Amino acid sequence: MFYLRELLFRTKIFIFSFFLLLSVGSVYKNSVLVLLSISLLNKFSNSTTEFSNFIYTHPIELFKVYLYSTFLIAVFLVIPYGIWQFLDFFKSSVTQRRYKNIKNFFLYFFSFISFLNLILFSYFLPLLWYFFKTFNLETPATKTLNFFFELRVQEYFTFVLDFLYLINLFLIVFIGVICIAGYFGLANCIYWKKLFIFFNIICATVLSPPDVPSQVLLFLLLHVIFEVLLFSFLYFLKLNLNREPLQ
């Protein structure tokens, strides 16, 4: 009973911390938007018209942008705190060595995720934005066609938030498959391959918009990551396959 009360107390603290971060983010919502667009602002700082004005056709668009951006920042900040609460709760039920190994794993995991997010957000996102922006520019062969780019605030930040969401999703799947293969063995991953495909279908259904093309595309991307990792383990890292599959 004591452990249940402690778990409920920690859960309440976690929820309170999340809503506190949401409140702070709503107060500094403009700073949050600048933080999310800082890489593109730096990339196109020489352009006088690239980010001169954001337009929106309905007040709810701007409200959604503020809501989604503050929610994203709050989740990103509260997850490490939640994991620390989880580890501190189970600290007394594991050995000190095992607790240290688990703590180091999460520390390295979030350090690696944060570093990759910083690199991809700073360098890859501006290149991706520039590609889509200049995809339909006028060429000598299409001088009769004129395309005008209007920077709507909702579409711009939807592009940024979707990029961060997909990048973190693929990174978590990538690291998760590596950890599972290292803990259970590569032979077991191949033996239970259909189960991984089933999990990919569930993830694609839950984590994608409610339309079939998006779900199929996300499933294919997740499955490609899984197959590429298995191929890399087999032919490049030469992992041992002699371990007996779990029955």
Sequence and secondary structure as in RCSB ss.txt:
>XXXX:A:sequence
MFYLRELLFRTKIFIFSFFLLLSVGSVYKNSVLVLLSISLLNKFSNSTTEFSNFIYTHPIELFKVYLYSTFLIAV
FLVIPYGIWQFLDFFKSSVTQRRYKNIKNFFLYFFSFISFLNLILFSYFLPLLWYFFKTFNLETPATKTLNFFFE
LRVQEYFTFVLDFLYLINLFLIVFIGVICIAGYFGLANCIYWKKLFIFFNIICATVLSPPDVPSQVLLFLLLHVI
FEVLLFSFLYFLKLNLNREPLQ
>XXXX:A:secstr
 HHHHHHHHHHHHHHHHHHHHHHHHHHTHHHHHHHHTHHHHHHTTT SSTTS  B SSHHHHHHHHHHHHHHHHH
HHHHHHHHHHHHHHSGGGS HHHHHHHHHHHHHHHHHHHHHHHHIIIIIHHHHHHHHHTTT   GGGTT      
 BHHHHHHHHHHHHHHHHHHHHHHHHHHHHHHHH HHHHHHTHHHHHHHHHHHHHHSS SSHHHHHHHHHHHHHH
HHHHHHHHHHTS     S    
